[in-house]
Amino acid sequence: MGTYKLVIFDFDGTLADSFPWFAGVLNDLARTHGFRELTVEEREALRGAPARDILKGFGVPLWRVPAIAADLRARKAKAAGQIPLFDGVPETLGRLRDRGVALAIVSSDSEASIRVGLGASAGLISHWACGAALFGKAAKFSRVRKAAGASAEQTICVGDEDRDASAAAEAGLDFGAVSWGFATREILAARRPAQMFDCVEDLLRIAG
C-alpha cells in the first residue's frame, strides 16, 4: 500500500455502471446470435462466475465469441452517453492523478466508447489499451505497464470480474477488486486480491 505509481482500470462495472444496460440488451443479443436466453434468476446465478462458465451457461461456443463481442461493442458505442459512471468516479480519478498516480484503462470495450462515457475525465487517462479479447487482457496489462515505465511492484490492476483477477495474475501484477460491479464480493475475495475496494472513495488507498 502506498507504493503504486500506476493503476490500470477496467471500465464496465468498475468505473461505469453498465450492468443494467447489459442486462437490458442481453436477450436481444441472444436472439440475434442464436444463443440461449436466460431468465433473470439464471443470470443472477451466473453473476460473477468465471467467463468460461458464463459462456457455457448461455450455450455459447468460444468460436462465436468474437462476433458477439463485436456486436456488443457496437451497441455499447451507440449507448455510451447514456451509461452513468459510478458516483464519485470523476472526483476520485482526479484526486489519484493529483497524488502522482498514473491512470490507465484496459478494456474489451472500444476507446471511443469509453471516452464518451468518461467525458471530461478521459483527459486524466495517460494510457489506453482497448478492444481486448475476452481472455486477452494479460498481454495488454504488460504492454501498458511497460509504456508507463512502472515496475510490476508499482502497478495494480483494478476490476470487477474473475477474468480481471486471472489476467492480473498472468501478467504478474497485483489485483484490486471492486465489490460494486459484476462479480460478487465473495467470489472476488476468494481470489485473494491485494486490495478490496467497497466504495469508490476506497480507491484513494492506491495513492497511500
matplotlib code that plots the C-alpha trace (Angstrom):
import matplotlib.pyplot as plt

x = [0.0, 1.3, 3.8, 1.6, 2.6, 0.3, -3.3, -4.8, -8.6, -11.2, -14.1, -17.5, -18.6, -15.6, -15.9, -19.2, -22.5, -23.1, -24.6, -28.2, -27.7, -26.0, -28.9, -31.4, -29.8, -28.8, -31.9, -31.9, -28.2, -29.2, -31.9, -29.5, -26.7, -28.7, -27.7, -30.0, -32.0, -31.7, -34.2, -33.4, -32.8, -30.4, -28.4, -28.1, -26.9, -24.1, -23.2, -19.5, -18.8, -15.6, -16.1, -15.9, -18.7, -20.9, -20.4, -21.3, -24.4, -25.5, -24.6, -22.1, -19.1, -15.8, -15.5, -18.6, -17.3, -15.5, -18.6, -20.8, -18.3, -18.1, -21.8, -21.9, -19.2, -21.2, -24.3, -22.4, -20.9, -24.4, -25.4, -22.2, -23.5, -26.5, -24.5, -23.5, -20.3, -20.5, -20.9, -17.6, -15.6, -14.6, -13.5, -11.6, -9.7, -8.8, -7.5, -5.4, -3.9, -3.2, -1.4, 1.0, -0.6, -0.7, -4.0, -4.6, -7.6, -7.5, -11.0, -12.7, -14.8, -13.6, -11.5, -14.0, -16.9, -15.1, -14.0, -17.6, -18.6, -15.8, -16.5, -14.0, -12.4, -11.0, -8.2, -6.9, -6.1, -2.5, -2.5, -5.2, -5.4, -8.9, -10.7, -9.2, -10.3, -12.3, -9.2, -6.7, -6.2, -2.9, -0.8, -2.4, -1.7, 2.0, 2.2, 0.6, 2.8, 6.0, 4.7, 4.1, 7.6, 6.3, 7.6, 5.3, 5.5, 4.4, 1.3, -2.2, -5.0, -8.4, -11.5, -14.8, -14.6, -12.8, -11.2, -9.6, -8.0, -6.8, -5.3, -3.5, -2.0, -0.9, 0.8, 2.5, 0.6, -1.4, -5.2, -7.5, -11.2, -14.2, -17.2, -19.8, -19.5, -20.4, -18.9, -20.0, -17.7, -17.4, -16.1, -13.6, -12.4, -11.7, -9.1, -7.2, -6.8, -4.1, -6.8, -10.6, -12.5, -16.0, -16.8, -15.3, -13.6, -11.7, -9.7, -7.8, -5.9, -3.9, -2.1, -1.3]
y = [0.0, 3.4, 2.2, 2.1, 4.5, 3.1, 1.9, 0.0, 0.2, -2.0, 0.2, -1.5, -2.5, -0.8, 2.9, 2.7, 1.3, -0.6, -3.9, -2.6, -1.7, -5.0, -6.9, -4.9, -5.9, -9.4, -11.2, -9.3, -10.2, -13.9, -13.8, -12.1, -14.7, -17.8, -18.5, -19.3, -16.6, -16.7, -15.8, -13.1, -15.8, -17.7, -14.5, -13.7, -17.3, -16.8, -13.4, -13.2, -16.8, -17.3, -16.2, -19.7, -20.9, -18.0, -18.8, -22.4, -21.3, -19.4, -22.2, -20.1, -21.9, -20.0, -19.6, -17.4, -15.0, -12.5, -11.9, -11.5, -9.2, -7.0, -6.6, -5.8, -3.1, -1.6, -1.4, -0.1, 2.7, 3.9, 3.9, 5.2, 8.6, 7.1, 4.8, 6.6, 6.5, 5.3, 8.2, 9.7, 8.3, 11.7, 13.2, 10.1, 9.8, 13.4, 13.0, 9.9, 11.9, 14.8, 12.5, 11.4, 8.1, 7.4, 6.2, 3.7, 1.8, -1.8, -2.9, -5.1, -2.0, 0.5, 3.5, 5.8, 4.5, 4.8, 8.3, 9.3, 7.5, 9.3, 12.7, 15.3, 12.6, 11.0, 13.6, 12.1, 8.8, 8.5, 5.1, 3.2, -0.5, -1.2, -3.8, -6.6, -10.1, -11.9, -13.7, -11.2, -8.7, -10.0, -9.0, -5.6, -5.1, -5.9, -3.6, -0.7, -1.2, -1.0, 2.0, 3.8, 2.9, 1.3, -1.8, -4.7, -3.8, -0.3, -1.4, -2.5, -3.7, -2.8, -4.7, -6.3, -9.8, -13.1, -12.7, -9.4, -11.3, -14.0, -11.6, -9.7, -12.9, -14.0, -10.6, -10.9, -7.8, -7.0, -7.2, -4.8, -5.9, -3.6, -5.0, -2.9, -4.5, -7.7, -10.3, -10.8, -9.7, -13.3, -14.6, -11.8, -12.2, -15.9, -14.7, -13.1, -9.6, -7.3, -4.7, -4.9, -1.7, -1.4, 2.1, 4.4, 6.6, 3.5, 3.7, 6.6, 4.0, 3.2, 6.5, 5.7]
z = [0.0, -0.9, -3.4, -6.5, -9.3, -12.0, -11.7, -14.7, -14.6, -16.2, -17.3, -17.4, -13.9, -12.4, -13.4, -15.3, -14.0, -17.2, -15.9, -16.1, -19.7, -20.5, -18.8, -20.9, -24.3, -23.4, -24.7, -28.0, -28.3, -27.7, -30.4, -32.9, -32.4, -31.6, -28.1, -25.2, -23.5, -19.7, -17.0, -14.5, -11.9, -14.2, -15.0, -11.3, -10.6, -13.1, -11.9, -11.1, -12.3, -14.4, -18.0, -19.4, -17.1, -18.1, -21.8, -21.1, -19.2, -22.3, -24.6, -26.5, -28.1, -27.9, -31.7, -31.7, -29.0, -31.4, -33.4, -30.3, -28.7, -31.8, -31.9, -28.2, -28.7, -31.5, -29.4, -26.5, -28.6, -29.5, -25.8, -24.4, -23.4, -21.6, -19.2, -16.0, -14.1, -10.5, -8.1, -7.2, -10.1, -11.7, -8.4, -7.3, -10.6, -10.3, -6.8, -7.7, -10.6, -8.3, -5.9, -8.6, -9.7, -13.5, -14.7, -17.5, -18.9, -20.3, -21.5, -24.1, -24.9, -27.5, -26.6, -28.4, -26.4, -23.1, -23.8, -24.3, -21.1, -19.1, -20.5, -19.2, -17.0, -20.2, -20.1, -16.8, -18.5, -19.7, -21.3, -23.2, -24.4, -25.5, -27.6, -25.6, -26.4, -23.7, -22.5, -23.8, -21.1, -19.6, -22.6, -22.6, -18.9, -19.5, -22.5, -20.7, -17.6, -19.8, -21.7, -18.4, -17.2, -14.0, -12.4, -11.6, -7.9, -8.7, -10.6, -9.6, -11.9, -10.7, -11.9, -11.0, -12.6, -12.1, -15.5, -14.4, -11.5, -13.7, -16.2, -13.5, -12.1, -15.6, -16.0, -12.6, -11.2, -8.1, -8.4, -6.8, -6.6, -6.6, -4.9, -6.7, -10.2, -11.9, -9.6, -6.0, -3.2, -2.1, -5.5, -5.7, -2.1, -3.0, -5.5, -2.6, -4.1, -2.9, -2.2, -1.8, -2.5, -1.1, -2.3, -5.0, -2.4, -1.2, -4.4, -2.9, -0.8, -4.0, -3.5, 0.1]

ax = plt.figure().add_subplot(projection="3d")
ax.plot(x, y, z, "-o")
ax.set_aspect("equal")
plt.show()
